[in-house]
Amino acid sequence: MEVRLSYIEIYNEQIRDMLSKKSNSKGLNIVEDPEKGHYVKNVTEIEIKGSKKARELIELGNSRRTMAATLANQYSSRSHAIA
């Protein structure tokens, strides 16, 4: 069985690839395919072979999320993320 992981952030109506090696990974699109269903086109997908690698990738994605201060919290995530 093959397991692949991707991690995206949605912020200000933009989809950003959190695992991309490119510094500017915005502008991805959600597309619909009759066989695949809905998916994010051109998103980075990394094959994982254990929970350790999955945890590392999720931590990497978390560290790249958009953060900004709010009245209630100095370090608040300003986005929605999906791994």
C-alpha positions in Angstrom: 0.0 0.0 0.0 1.3 3.5 -0.9 0.5 6.4 1.4 1.2 10.0 0.2 0.9 13.2 2.2 0.3 16.7 1.1 -0.4 19.8 3.2 -2.2 23.0 2.1 -3.1 26.3 3.7 -6.1 28.4 2.6 -5.6 32.0 3.5 -7.3 35.0 1.9 -8.9 32.7 -0.6 -5.5 31.5 -1.9 -4.3 27.9 -1.7 -0.7 27.5 -0.7 1.4 24.3 -0.8 3.1 24.0 2.6 5.5 21.2 1.5 6.8 22.9 -1.7 10.5 23.7 -1.9 9.6 26.9 -3.8 9.4 30.0 -1.7 6.2 31.2 -3.4 3.8 28.3 -3.7 0.5 30.3 -3.9 -2.1 30.1 -6.7 -3.0 26.5 -6.6 -6.4 25.5 -7.8 -9.0 22.9 -6.8 -10.1 20.9 -9.8 -12.7 18.1 -10.3 -11.9 14.9 -12.1 -14.6 12.2 -12.9 -12.3 9.5 -11.6 -10.3 11.3 -8.8 -13.0 13.6 -7.5 -11.9 17.0 -6.2 -8.2 17.6 -5.6 -5.6 20.4 -5.6 -3.8 20.5 -8.9 0.0 20.5 -8.8 0.3 20.1 -5.0 3.4 18.4 -3.6 2.7 14.8 -2.6 5.3 13.0 -0.6 5.3 9.2 -0.1 5.5 8.2 3.5 6.4 4.9 5.0 5.7 5.5 8.7 4.2 7.8 11.3 7.6 9.4 12.0 7.8 10.8 8.4 4.2 11.9 8.5 4.8 13.7 11.8 7.9 15.4 10.4 6.0 16.7 7.3 3.1 17.9 9.4 5.5 19.8 11.7 7.2 21.3 8.6 3.9 22.4 7.2 2.8 23.8 10.6 6.0 25.9 10.8 5.2 27.5 7.5 1.7 28.6 8.2 0.6 32.2 8.1 0.6 33.7 11.6 -0.3 37.2 12.8 -1.3 38.9 16.0 -4.9 39.3 17.0 -6.5 41.1 19.9 -6.9 37.8 21.7 -3.6 36.1 20.7 -0.2 37.3 19.8 0.6 34.3 17.6 -2.6 33.3 15.9 -2.9 31.2 12.8 -4.7 33.3 10.2 -5.5 30.3 7.9 -7.1 26.9 7.6 -4.8 24.0 6.9 -5.4 20.5 5.6 -2.9 17.7 5.7 
